[in-house]
Amino acid sequence: MRAIDHSLLHAFLMKQGRYNFLDIARKEAASLSYRALYREWRPQDFASLVGQNHISRTLQNAVSKGRIGHAYLFSGPRGTGKTSTAKILAKAVNCLALQDGQPCNRCANCDDINSSRSLDVLEIDAASNRGIEEIRDIKERVNFAPSQGKFKVYIIDEVHMLTTEAFNALLKTLEEPPPHVIFILATTEPQKIPLTILSRCQRYDFHKIAPRDMELRLKEILDASNVTVEEGVLPIIVKKAEGGLRDAISILDQCMSFGGDTISLETAQLVLGMVKSQALFNLTEAFVEKDAVKLLTEVNTLLREGIEPGQIIKDLLEHLRNMVLLQVCGADSQLVAVTGEEKEVLTRQGQSLGLAWLSQAIGVLARLESESRWRANTRILLETALIGLILQGEKRDQAVLAVSEKKNVEPVVAKKSEEPAKVTTPAENKIEKPSSSVQNGVTLAQVREKWPQVMETVKNLKKTVHAFLMVSVPLEVRGQDLTIVFKDGYSFHKEKVEQMENKKIVEGALEKILGQRFNLVCLLEEEPGQGSSDDPVEKARNIFGSDIVIIKN
């Protein structure tokens, strides 16, 4: 068999365009040169720090005026810029061309620090170098002068991980360090650091970065990368990051790798392992329709897609919260970061479910979320809780229907009389009925007819009062008094409406719509079975008070 000439084969394959070593080399070089997006966009000077103006301005002024401390403590949540600020400060104190306290990022010292080649800036991870021996090694090194810059800077990350012995060994050095040494300690848990260490450091507390600032930074990155996103993508990325810009940029990096030049809302939710918006609307629509089969089917679909039960609980909680906020604060509220179309659906479903039910559902799911962390059968707990919420909705509707049926009968109110009840004869076989319901020109039927308009007027005046009134119905008109009854268990809502300021709002709305001034009286409905009696006279007393009711036979 003739031997293969590999050089000829190589030339043939290259000619055919199937075996281009140059292309392979280029691809390998590109993959090796790629840096994570959060590293690529790490701040390089004080001006580019996001959301920490109180810190960047203070440090910049200190450097420009030469008021440089020997020890700093940077504390705050992860991803808020502690290590980045430490490196910027290290560059600023060693920069050869300092400009108003800002490092130039062009001189040899800045370039070495940016590329982690500087011998004068040492970054130490206290989580893996937490013993006394490592600290003793640092104590021996601090006596050596800087090789290039003015200062030798030690950045100790996660400093709270050091042992007690290591802290004690570091204490003397922090108290009287050499003039050419600066210590920068970074931690997410400052409460674990001994007070003797804290008292020797200038402390700077990093805050969680505001959502608006994070969105602006992400848009800047997207514009530079020529990537577009759908409406609603950035808010969920920012929310998932929980105030950490590094986490937000890392999530965006994942979405860009998955979605390419355009990132859809569905892509972002898939990458984050979140429940899709449409699935959440399907769940709440099942609550509105009281369809347990539809509800459980939707939950099963989500579980089959790999969504964890705990994530379903968390996202459903957020979904119901948005409904509450839209009802209380209105559709223009900036507290709800969703699209305009989603706001319309949230508002419609929220009004159907009612503020009282939503508050109760949020309480149930919040307790379930807490309990599910320690339970293995989270799916069973979730399904049972959701079915229970549907049953609660049915009970609520039945209670409202019962109250409506009760108020469909005009109340019979007896006149007050200081005279004793007279003895009647069989010829007078009727019940005396006062005309108090109509003596002011407005009947209870008219109040019920105009009640939706009254509610809308109250909503325009003060949305919270409207929310409290949603669990009440008009019960009786007597003279100048209009009595409304609140469903049992909503004493808090009743008390809020009875507050003078809120009561005046309702009375003003009544006068505007009905053309007559009323005094609002609030009652709380009794639970079924309490105070019930088959005696019609007793029923009348329970509803209309203890006035004498004269029954003539």
C-alpha positions in Angstrom: 0.0 0.0 0.0 1.4 3.4 -1.0 2.3 5.7 1.9 0.5 9.0 2.3 2.5 12.1 1.7 1.3 14.3 4.6 2.8 17.5 3.1 0.8 17.0 -0.1 -2.3 16.2 1.9 -1.9 19.3 3.9 -1.4 21.4 0.8 -4.5 19.9 -0.8 -6.7 20.5 2.2 -5.6 24.1 2.6 -6.3 24.6 -1.1 -9.8 23.2 -0.6 -10.3 25.6 2.4 -10.9 22.8 4.8 -7.8 22.8 6.9 -6.6 26.3 7.5 -4.2 26.4 10.5 -4.2 30.2 10.4 -7.9 30.3 11.1 -7.6 27.9 14.0 -4.7 29.9 15.5 -6.7 33.1 15.2 -9.7 31.5 16.9 -7.6 30.1 19.7 -5.9 33.5 20.2 -9.3 35.2 20.3 -10.6 32.7 22.9 -7.5 33.2 25.1 -7.7 37.0 24.9 -11.4 37.1 25.8 -12.1 38.6 29.3 -15.3 38.4 31.2 -17.5 41.4 30.6 -17.4 42.5 34.3 -13.5 42.5 34.1 -13.6 44.4 30.8 -15.8 47.1 32.3 -14.2 47.3 35.7 -13.8 51.0 36.7 -10.3 52.4 36.1 -10.7 55.8 37.9 -12.8 57.4 40.6 -15.1 59.1 37.9 -16.1 55.7 36.5 -17.3 54.3 39.8 -21.0 53.7 39.7 -23.3 54.6 42.6 -20.6 55.3 45.2 -20.2 59.1 44.8 -19.8 59.7 48.5 -16.7 57.4 48.5 -15.1 58.3 45.2 -15.3 62.1 45.9 -13.9 61.7 49.4 -10.9 59.6 48.2 -10.2 61.7 45.2 -10.1 64.9 47.4 -7.9 63.1 49.9 -5.4 62.0 47.2 -5.3 65.5 45.6 -4.6 67.1 48.9 -2.1 64.5 50.1 -4.2 63.5 53.0 -3.6 59.7 52.6 -4.4 57.4 55.5 -2.3 54.3 56.4 -5.3 52.0 56.7 -8.7 51.8 55.0 -11.7 49.5 55.5 -14.1 49.1 52.6 -17.3 47.3 53.7 -20.5 46.6 51.8 -22.4 44.0 49.8 -20.7 41.9 47.0 -20.3 43.5 43.6 -20.5 47.1 44.7 -16.9 48.2 43.9 -14.8 47.6 47.0 -11.9 45.8 45.3 -12.1 48.1 42.2 -11.9 51.2 44.5 -9.0 49.7 46.3 -7.1 49.3 43.0 -8.0 52.8 41.9 -6.7 54.2 45.2 -3.5 52.1 44.8 -3.0 53.6 41.3 -3.8 57.1 42.5 -1.2 57.1 45.3 1.5 55.7 42.9 0.6 57.5 39.7 3.4 59.4 38.0 1.0 61.9 36.3 -1.8 62.4 38.8 -4.6 64.7 37.6 -6.8 66.2 40.3 -6.6 63.1 42.3 -7.4 60.8 39.4 -4.9 58.2 38.1 -3.8 58.8 34.5 -4.0 55.0 33.5 -1.1 55.7 31.0 2.1 55.9 33.1 4.2 52.8 33.8 3.0 52.4 37.4 -0.7 52.6 36.4 -0.1 50.2 33.5 1.6 47.6 35.8 -1.2 47.8 38.4 -3.9 47.4 35.7 -2.1 44.3 34.4 -1.4 42.9 37.9 2.4 43.1 37.3 3.2 45.7 40.0 5.4 44.5 42.8 4.2 47.4 45.0 0.5 46.3 45.0 -0.2 43.0 46.6 -3.7 41.5 46.7 -4.3 38.9 49.3 -7.3 36.6 49.7 -7.9 36.3 53.5 -10.2 33.3 52.9 -7.3 31.1 51.8 -4.5 33.0 53.7 -6.2 33.4 57.1 -3.6 32.0 59.4 -1.0 33.8 61.6 1.9 32.6 59.5 0.6 34.5 56.4 0.2 37.7 58.5 3.7 37.3 59.9 5.0 37.1 56.4 3.3 40.4 55.6 4.8 42.0 58.7 8.3 41.0 57.5 7.7 42.4 54.0 6.3 45.8 55.0 9.8 47.0 56.1 11.0 46.9 52.5 10.7 50.1 50.5 8.5 50.2 47.3 10.3 49.1 44.2 8.7 51.6 41.7 6.0 53.8 43.3 5.7 55.9 46.4 3.7 53.4 48.4 3.5 49.7 48.9 -0.2 48.8 49.0 -1.6 45.7 50.6 -5.2 44.8 49.6 -6.7 42.2 51.9 -10.0 40.9 50.6 -12.6 39.2 52.8 -10.6 40.3 55.8 -13.2 39.0 58.2 -12.1 35.5 57.5 -8.8 36.0 59.3 -8.4 34.1 62.6 -8.3 35.9 65.9 -4.5 35.2 66.2 -4.0 36.7 62.7 -5.9 39.8 63.7 -3.8 40.2 66.8 -0.6 39.8 64.7 -1.9 42.5 62.2 -2.9 44.9 65.0 0.6 46.3 65.8 1.4 46.8 62.2 -1.9 48.7 61.6 -1.2 50.9 64.6 2.3 52.0 63.6 2.9 51.1 60.0 6.0 52.3 58.0 5.3 55.6 56.2 5.4 53.9 52.8 2.8 51.3 53.5 -1.0 51.5 53.0 -3.4 48.7 54.1 -6.8 48.4 52.4 -9.1 45.9 54.0 -12.3 44.8 52.2 -15.1 42.8 53.7 -18.8 42.0 53.3 -19.2 41.4 57.0 -17.7 44.2 59.0 -19.4 43.1 62.2 -17.0 40.2 62.4 -13.9 42.4 62.5 -12.5 43.2 66.0 -13.1 46.7 67.2 -9.4 47.2 67.8 -8.9 46.8 64.0 -11.9 49.0 63.1 -10.7 51.8 65.3 -7.4 52.0 63.4 -9.0 52.3 59.9 -10.8 54.9 57.9 -14.1 53.1 57.2 -16.1 53.5 54.0 -19.4 51.8 53.6 -20.4 50.8 50.1 -24.1 50.9 49.4 -26.2 48.7 47.1 -26.2 50.4 43.7 -29.5 52.0 42.7 -31.5 50.3 39.9 -31.4 53.4 37.8 -27.6 53.7 37.9 -27.3 50.0 37.1 -29.6 50.2 34.1 -27.6 53.2 32.7 -24.4 51.2 33.1 -25.8 48.2 31.3 -27.2 50.4 28.5 -23.7 51.8 28.1 -22.3 48.3 27.8 -25.0 47.3 25.3 -24.4 50.3 23.1 -20.7 49.6 23.0 -21.4 45.9 22.1 -24.0 46.7 19.5 -26.6 44.6 21.3 -30.3 45.4 21.6 -32.7 44.3 24.3 -36.4 44.1 24.6 -38.4 46.2 27.0 -38.4 44.7 30.5 -35.1 42.8 30.1 -32.9 45.2 32.0 -35.2 45.6 35.0 -35.3 41.8 35.7 -31.5 41.6 35.3 -31.1 44.5 37.8 -33.6 42.9 40.2 -31.8 39.6 40.1 -28.5 41.3 40.8 -29.9 42.7 44.1 -27.8 45.9 44.0 -24.5 44.3 42.8 -23.3 45.7 39.5 -20.8 43.0 39.0 -23.6 40.4 39.2 -25.7 42.4 36.8 -22.9 42.6 34.2 -22.2 38.9 34.6 -25.9 38.1 34.0 -25.9 40.4 30.9 -22.8 38.6 29.7 -24.7 35.2 29.9 -27.7 36.7 28.1 -25.4 38.1 25.3 -23.8 34.7 24.9 -27.2 33.0 24.6 -29.2 35.6 22.7 -26.6 37.1 20.3 -27.2 40.6 19.0 -30.8 40.7 20.4 -31.8 39.7 23.9 -35.5 38.9 24.3 -37.4 38.9 27.6 -37.9 35.2 27.2 -34.2 34.7 26.8 -33.4 36.6 29.9 -36.0 34.7 31.9 -34.6 31.4 30.6 -31.0 32.3 31.5 -32.1 33.4 35.0 -34.3 30.3 35.6 -37.3 32.6 36.2 -40.9 31.9 35.6 -42.0 33.4 32.3 -44.4 36.4 32.5 -47.1 34.6 30.6 -47.0 31.7 32.9 -47.5 34.0 35.9 -50.4 35.6 34.2 -51.8 32.1 33.5 -51.5 31.3 37.2 -53.3 34.5 38.4 -56.0 34.0 35.7 -56.6 30.6 37.2 -57.1 32.3 40.6 -59.6 34.7 39.0 -61.5 31.9 37.4 -61.1 29.7 40.5 -60.0 26.9 38.2 -57.9 24.5 40.3 -57.2 22.1 37.4 -55.8 25.0 35.2 -53.7 26.1 38.2 -52.2 22.7 38.9 -51.6 22.1 35.2 -49.7 25.3 34.8 -47.6 24.5 37.9 -46.8 21.0 36.5 -45.7 22.6 33.2 -43.3 24.9 35.0 -41.8 22.0 37.0 -41.3 19.9 33.9 -39.4 22.9 32.3 -37.0 22.7 35.2 -38.2 25.6 37.3 -37.8 24.9 41.0 -40.8 25.1 43.3 -39.0 27.7 45.4 -38.5 29.9 42.3 -42.2 29.6 41.4 -43.1 30.8 44.9 -40.6 33.7 44.7 -41.7 34.9 41.3 -45.4 34.6 42.1 -44.9 36.6 45.2 -43.3 39.4 43.2 -46.2 39.1 40.6 -48.8 39.6 43.3 -46.9 42.4 44.9 -46.9 44.3 41.6 -50.7 43.9 41.5 -51.0 45.4 45.0 -48.7 48.3 44.1 -50.7 49.1 41.0 -53.9 49.2 42.9 -52.6 51.3 45.7 -50.2 53.6 43.8 -51.9 53.7 40.4 -50.9 52.6 36.9 -48.3 55.3 36.7 -46.3 54.0 39.6 -42.5 53.7 39.0 -42.3 51.0 41.7 -43.5 48.3 39.2 -40.8 47.7 36.5 -42.9 46.0 33.7 -44.0 46.9 30.2 -47.1 49.0 29.6 -49.0 46.0 28.2 -48.2 43.9 31.3 -49.4 46.8 33.6 -52.8 46.7 32.0 -53.1 42.9 32.6 -51.8 43.2 36.1 -54.3 46.0 36.9 -57.2 44.1 35.4 -56.4 40.8 37.2 -55.6 42.7 40.5 -59.0 44.4 40.5 -60.7 41.0 39.9 -58.9 39.4 42.8 -59.3 42.3 45.2 -56.7 43.9 47.5 -57.9 41.9 50.5 -57.4 38.6 48.8 -54.0 39.7 47.3 -52.8 40.7 50.8 -53.8 37.4 52.2 -52.2 35.4 49.3 -48.9 37.3 49.8 -48.9 36.4 53.4 -49.5 32.7 52.7 -46.8 32.5 50.0 -44.3 34.4 52.1 -44.7 31.9 55.0 -44.5 29.1 52.4 -41.3 30.5 51.0 -39.7 30.6 54.5 -40.9 27.0 55.3 -39.9 25.5 52.0 -36.2 26.1 52.6 -36.2 23.4 55.2 -38.7 21.0 53.6 -38.0 18.3 51.0 -41.6 18.1 49.7 -41.9 21.7 48.5 -44.0 20.7 45.5 -46.8 19.3 47.7 -46.7 22.3 49.9 -46.9 24.6 46.9 -49.8 22.8 45.3 -51.7 22.6 48.6 -51.2 26.3 49.3 -52.4 27.3 45.8 -55.6 25.2 46.1 -56.2 26.8 49.5 -56.0 30.2 48.0 -58.7 29.3 45.5 -60.9 28.0 48.3 -60.4 31.3 50.2 -61.5 33.2 47.1 -64.6 31.1 46.9 -65.4 31.7 50.5 -64.9 35.5 50.0 -67.3 35.5 47.1 -69.9 33.6 49.1 -69.6 36.1 52.0 -70.0 39.1 49.7 -73.0 37.4 48.0 -74.6 36.9 51.5 -74.1 40.5 52.4 -75.5 41.6 49.1 -78.6 39.5 49.5 -79.1 40.9 53.1 -78.9 44.5 51.8 -81.3 43.9 48.9 -84.1 44.1 51.4 -84.9 47.7 52.5 -84.3 47.9 56.3 -87.3 48.4 58.5 -86.3 51.0 61.1 -88.6 51.7 64.0 -89.0 55.2 65.4 -87.5 56.0 68.7 -90.2 56.5 71.4 -89.9 57.2 75.0 -93.5 56.0 75.6 -93.9 52.4 76.6 -95.0 49.9 74.0 -98.8 50.0 73.7 -101.0 46.9 73.7 -102.4 46.3 70.2 -105.5 44.7 68.9 -105.8 42.1 66.2 -107.3 44.7 63.9 -104.0 46.5 63.7 -102.2 43.7 61.9 -99.2 45.5 60.3 -95.7 46.7 61.1 -95.2 50.5 61.4 -92.5 51.6 58.9 -90.7 54.9 59.2 -89.8 56.9 56.2 -86.2 57.6 57.4 -84.7 56.0 54.3 -86.2 58.6 52.0 -86.7 61.6 54.3 -83.6 63.3 52.9 -84.5 62.6 49.3 -81.8 59.8 48.7 -82.8 56.2 49.1 -80.6 53.2 49.8 -81.3 51.9 46.3 -80.0 55.2 44.9 -76.8 54.9 47.0 -76.2 51.4 45.8 -76.8 52.4 42.2 -74.3 55.3 42.5 -71.8 53.4 44.7 -69.4 52.5 41.8 -69.2 56.2 40.9 -68.5 57.1 44.6 -65.7 54.5 44.7 -64.2 55.9 41.5 -64.3 59.4 43.0 -62.6 58.2 46.2 -59.9 56.4 44.1 -59.1 59.7 42.3 -58.8 61.5 45.6 -56.8 58.9 47.6 -56.1 55.4 46.3 -55.4 53.9 49.7 -58.9 54.8 51.0 -60.4 53.3 47.8 -58.5 50.1 48.6 -59.9 50.0 52.2 -63.4 50.6 50.9 -63.3 47.6 48.5 -64.3 45.2 51.2 -67.4 47.2 52.3 -71.0 47.7 51.0 -73.7 50.2 51.7 -76.2 48.8 54.3 -78.6 51.5 55.4 -79.6 55.1 55.0 -81.1 56.6 58.2 -81.6 60.3 58.3 -78.2 62.0 57.7 -76.4 58.7 58.4 -75.2 56.3 55.7 -74.1 53.0 57.2 -71.6 50.7 55.4 -70.6 47.2 56.5 -67.2 45.7 56.3 -66.6 42.0 55.8 -65.7 40.1 59.0 -62.0 40.0 59.6 -61.3 43.5 58.0 -61.4 45.6 61.2 -58.2 47.2 60.1 -59.8 48.5 56.9 -62.8 49.8 58.9 -60.6 51.6 61.4 -58.6 53.3 58.6 -61.8 54.5 56.9 -63.0 55.8 60.2 -60.0 58.1 60.6 -61.1 61.7 60.3 -59.1 62.5 57.2 -60.2 59.4 55.3 -63.8 59.7 56.5 -64.0 63.2 55.1 -62.8 62.0 51.7 -65.6 59.4 51.5 -68.2 61.9 52.7 -67.0 64.4 50.2 -67.3 61.8 47.4 -70.8 60.9 48.5 -71.9 64.6 48.5 -70.3 65.1 45.0 -72.1 62.1 43.4 -75.4 62.1 45.4 -75.8 65.8 45.9 -76.4 65.4 49.6 -74.2 65.5 52.7 -74.0 62.3 54.7 -72.4 61.2 58.0 -70.5 58.0 57.3 -71.1 55.1 59.8 -68.9 52.0 59.6 -69.9 48.6 61.0 -68.1 45.2 61.0 -70.0 42.2 59.8 -70.3 39.4 62.4 -69.0 36.0 61.6 -71.6 33.4 60.5 -73.2 31.7 63.5 -72.4 34.5 65.9 -75.3 36.3 67.4 -77.7 34.5 65.0 -81.3 34.0 65.9 -84.4 32.7 64.3 -86.5 35.3 66.0 -87.3 38.1 63.4 -87.5 40.7 66.1 -84.0 39.7 67.4 -82.7 39.9 63.8 -84.1 43.4 63.5 -82.3 44.4 66.7 -79.0 42.9 65.5 -79.2 44.8 62.3 -80.8 48.1 63.2 -79.9 48.6 66.9 -81.9 48.4 70.1 -84.7 50.8 69.2 -88.1 49.6 70.1 -89.7 47.7 67.3 -93.5 47.6 67.5 -95.1 44.5 66.1 -98.9 44.8 65.8 -100.8 41.6 65.4 
